[in-house]
Amino acid sequence: MKVGIILTTDNRSKAYIQKLIKNNIILDEIILMNSGNHEVKYSKEIIQKSLESGFDISISVLRTLKENNLKFHEFNFVDINNLKLIEYVKKSKINYYLFTGGGILKKDILTAGSKFIHFHPGIVPDYRGSTCFYYSIINENNCGVTSFVMDQELDTGDIIYQKEFVKPNHEYIDEIFDPFIRSETMIEVIQKDLIKKSKFLKQNKSDGETYFIIHPVLKHISIMNCIK
């Protein structure tokens, strides 16, 4: 069983790769999708919050890979459905890729030979869709992550693992908390060898609720619920 990861340059990928390194986890392959965009400059407060969450938001994925002498294959785009990536995956011998972002997976990449594992910020089937951590904070006063094998429908794949988290005590939910809860779940899935055990739970696709990008007013309410 071979497991790889497809990284982008976002904060989620920063948390993923840094925590893999800190936990001495070596994957069978690393792919980086990098369009060459300039890195965002973060305040000292945000950087400190990221450090408290186990990663440094100010360090780029590319820098992390190079400074730790990790072998990786780089593409000059961020598009999980790009034909060049699909052809590469078809030739790879990787059974599962950890998915970090780059769009919604379409049929061609899903049928390229490897399977893809997502760490979704919501307990499915109750929280499928977008920005689920905000809705969960409002409804449940906490958050959760579901690891599942991706299929052609939205967040309906076979469940590998689910983990609940206490809501954050800060406002940086997109920048810090989202990468934090996903990366922490990823580490547990790997350390418990859950991918290789393949004891996945099928979802009933007719159950649950699908959410869409949260309205700014509801987002503000969710954030205030964390910092008040």
GUTOR-960939 format. One record per residue (C-alpha): y negated, z negated, x; residue in one letter. Coordinates in steps of 0.05 Angstrom, whole numbers, plus 5000, padded with zeros to 4 digits. Each point is the difference from the previous one (the first is absolute). Example, Ala and Ser with C-alpha at 12.3 -4.5 7.8 and 13.67 -1.06 7.14 Angstrom:
SETOR_5090_4844_5246_a
SETOR_4931_5013_5027_s
***
This chain:
SETOR_5000_5000_5000_m
SETOR_4934_5022_5031_k
SETOR_4932_4976_4976_v
SETOR_4933_5030_5019_g
SETOR_4928_4993_4977_i
SETOR_4945_5049_4983_i
SETOR_4932_4970_5016_l
SETOR_4930_5022_4984_t
SETOR_4936_4972_5030_t
SETOR_4984_4952_4943_d
SETOR_4999_4924_4998_n
SETOR_5069_4998_4969_r
SETOR_5030_5037_5058_s
SETOR_4963_4954_5049_k
SETOR_5033_4940_4968_a
SETOR_5068_5033_4998_y
SETOR_5004_5022_5073_i
SETOR_4968_4936_5028_q
SETOR_5048_4956_4962_k
SETOR_5060_5042_5020_l
SETOR_4980_4990_5073_i
SETOR_4986_4925_4992_k
SETOR_5070_4991_4969_n
SETOR_5033_5041_5055_n
SETOR_5025_5051_4949_i
SETOR_5016_5068_5030_i
SETOR_5008_5057_4951_l
SETOR_5037_5064_5014_d
SETOR_4939_5045_4993_e
SETOR_4925_4995_4992_i
SETOR_4958_5056_4969_i
SETOR_4924_4996_4999_l
SETOR_4959_5043_4953_m
SETOR_4930_5001_5031_n
SETOR_4944_5044_4976_s
SETOR_4953_4973_5054_g
SETOR_4951_4965_4954_n
SETOR_4954_4948_5032_h
SETOR_5021_4928_4996_e
SETOR_4962_4955_4952_v
SETOR_4960_4944_5033_k
SETOR_5015_4932_4970_y
SETOR_4961_4935_5000_s
SETOR_5022_4939_5039_k
SETOR_5017_4966_4934_e
SETOR_5048_5055_4978_i
SETOR_5032_5003_5068_i
SETOR_5011_4925_5000_q
SETOR_5031_5004_4930_k
SETOR_5047_5055_5025_s
SETOR_5020_4957_5059_l
SETOR_5016_4943_4953_e
SETOR_5045_5049_4963_s
SETOR_5038_5020_5062_g
SETOR_4967_5064_5022_f
SETOR_4936_5025_5032_d
SETOR_4964_5049_4954_i
SETOR_4954_5022_5057_s
SETOR_5056_5030_5042_i
SETOR_5020_5071_4982_s
SETOR_5072_5021_4989_v
SETOR_4996_5050_5057_l
SETOR_4975_4947_5048_r
SETOR_5055_4953_4979_t
SETOR_5053_5053_5012_l
SETOR_4973_5020_5068_k
SETOR_4987_4929_5026_e
SETOR_5072_4980_4982_n
SETOR_5029_5064_5031_n
SETOR_5034_5020_4935_l
SETOR_5027_5070_4994_k
SETOR_4974_5036_4938_f
SETOR_4991_5070_4972_h
SETOR_4929_5016_4977_e
SETOR_4976_5048_4948_f
SETOR_4926_5019_4993_n
SETOR_4997_4990_4925_f
SETOR_5010_4945_4948_v
SETOR_5042_5033_4946_d
SETOR_5070_4976_4986_i
SETOR_5015_5067_4966_n
SETOR_4978_5044_5057_n
SETOR_5051_5055_5016_l
SETOR_5000_4983_5074_k
SETOR_5020_4929_4985_l
SETOR_5053_5022_4950_i
SETOR_5032_5047_5051_e
SETOR_4999_4943_5052_y
SETOR_5034_4952_4952_v
SETOR_5053_5052_4983_k
SETOR_5020_5002_5074_k
SETOR_4997_4925_5011_s
SETOR_5061_4955_4997_k
SETOR_4962_4943_4967_i
SETOR_5033_4971_4937_n
SETOR_4938_4962_4976_y
SETOR_4926_5006_5015_y
SETOR_4953_4943_4984_l
SETOR_4943_5031_4962_f
SETOR_4929_4975_5013_t
SETOR_4957_5052_4965_g
SETOR_4976_5071_5001_g
SETOR_5006_5019_4927_g
SETOR_5051_5002_4944_i
SETOR_5067_5026_5024_l
SETOR_5019_5066_4967_k
SETOR_5068_5031_4991_k
SETOR_5001_5038_5067_d
SETOR_4992_4938_5043_i
SETOR_5044_4958_4956_l
SETOR_5057_5050_5007_t
SETOR_4990_5013_5075_a
SETOR_5060_4958_5019_g
SETOR_4972_4931_5015_s
SETOR_4984_4947_4948_k
SETOR_4934_4964_4996_f
SETOR_4987_4925_4990_i
SETOR_4936_4976_4969_h
SETOR_4969_4931_4999_f
SETOR_4963_5000_4934_h
SETOR_4948_4945_4986_p
SETOR_5028_4980_4932_g
SETOR_5063_4971_4970_i
SETOR_5033_5058_4964_v
SETOR_5013_5018_4946_p
SETOR_4943_4956_4975_d
SETOR_4949_5028_5048_y
SETOR_5009_5073_5016_r
SETOR_4944_5047_5020_g
SETOR_4934_4988_5036_s
SETOR_4961_4939_5024_t
SETOR_5053_4954_4969_c
SETOR_4981_4940_5042_f
SETOR_4933_4996_4963_y
SETOR_5034_5001_4932_y
SETOR_5051_4950_5023_s
SETOR_4946_4951_5024_i
SETOR_4967_5005_4932_i
SETOR_5064_4994_4959_n
SETOR_5044_4956_5043_e
SETOR_4952_4966_5049_n
SETOR_5045_5026_5056_n
SETOR_5026_5064_5031_c
SETOR_5066_5032_5019_g
SETOR_5031_5056_5040_v
SETOR_5061_5042_4983_t
SETOR_5038_5039_5052_s
SETOR_5037_5059_4971_f
SETOR_5030_5068_5016_v
SETOR_4951_5053_4977_m
SETOR_5017_5052_4948_d
SETOR_4961_5055_4964_q
SETOR_4973_4952_4947_e
SETOR_4946_4947_5010_l
SETOR_5027_4934_5028_d
SETOR_5068_5007_4965_t
SETOR_5046_5003_5060_g
SETOR_5058_4953_5016_d
SETOR_4975_4931_5018_i
SETOR_5016_4972_5069_i
SETOR_4960_4935_4999_y
SETOR_4943_4965_4964_q
SETOR_4954_4945_5025_k
SETOR_4944_4961_4968_e
SETOR_4936_4977_5035_f
SETOR_4945_4950_4984_v
SETOR_4934_5035_4985_k
SETOR_4952_5004_5060_p
SETOR_4942_4952_5010_n
SETOR_4953_5056_5023_h
SETOR_4970_5064_4973_e
SETOR_5032_5050_5047_y
SETOR_5057_5019_4955_i
SETOR_5002_5074_5017_d
SETOR_4986_4993_5074_e
SETOR_5042_4938_5017_i
SETOR_5042_4972_4943_f
SETOR_5034_5065_4980_d
SETOR_5023_5017_5071_p
SETOR_5020_4927_5010_f
SETOR_5047_4994_4940_i
SETOR_5031_5068_5012_r
SETOR_5012_4989_5074_s
SETOR_5028_4930_4989_e
SETOR_5050_5028_4950_t
SETOR_5019_5057_5047_m
SETOR_5017_4950_5056_i
SETOR_5044_4959_4953_e
SETOR_5037_5062_4976_v
SETOR_5015_5021_5072_i
SETOR_5017_4930_5026_q
SETOR_5048_4989_4942_k
SETOR_5032_5068_5013_d
SETOR_4991_5018_4927_l
SETOR_4994_5075_5012_i
SETOR_5066_5005_5036_k
SETOR_5035_4956_4949_k
SETOR_4979_5051_4946_s
SETOR_5009_4951_4943_k
SETOR_4944_5030_4959_f
SETOR_4984_4985_4927_l
SETOR_4989_5058_4952_k
SETOR_4939_4997_4956_q
SETOR_4998_5015_4926_n
SETOR_4946_5052_5002_k
SETOR_4980_4988_4928_s
SETOR_4982_4927_5014_d
SETOR_4935_4973_5025_g
SETOR_4927_5019_5004_e
SETOR_4963_5053_5040_t
SETOR_4929_4985_5023_y
SETOR_4944_5046_5023_f
SETOR_4943_4989_5050_i
SETOR_4965_4937_4977_i
SETOR_4931_5002_4969_h
SETOR_4945_4972_5046_p
SETOR_4985_4944_4950_v
SETOR_5073_4978_4998_l
SETOR_5004_5005_5075_k
SETOR_4940_4954_5007_h
SETOR_5032_4950_4952_i
SETOR_5064_5001_5042_s
SETOR_4961_4989_5065_i
SETOR_4959_4944_4970_m
SETOR_5066_4968_4978_n
SETOR_5019_4996_5074_c
SETOR_4936_4973_5030_i
SETOR_4972_4954_4947_k
***
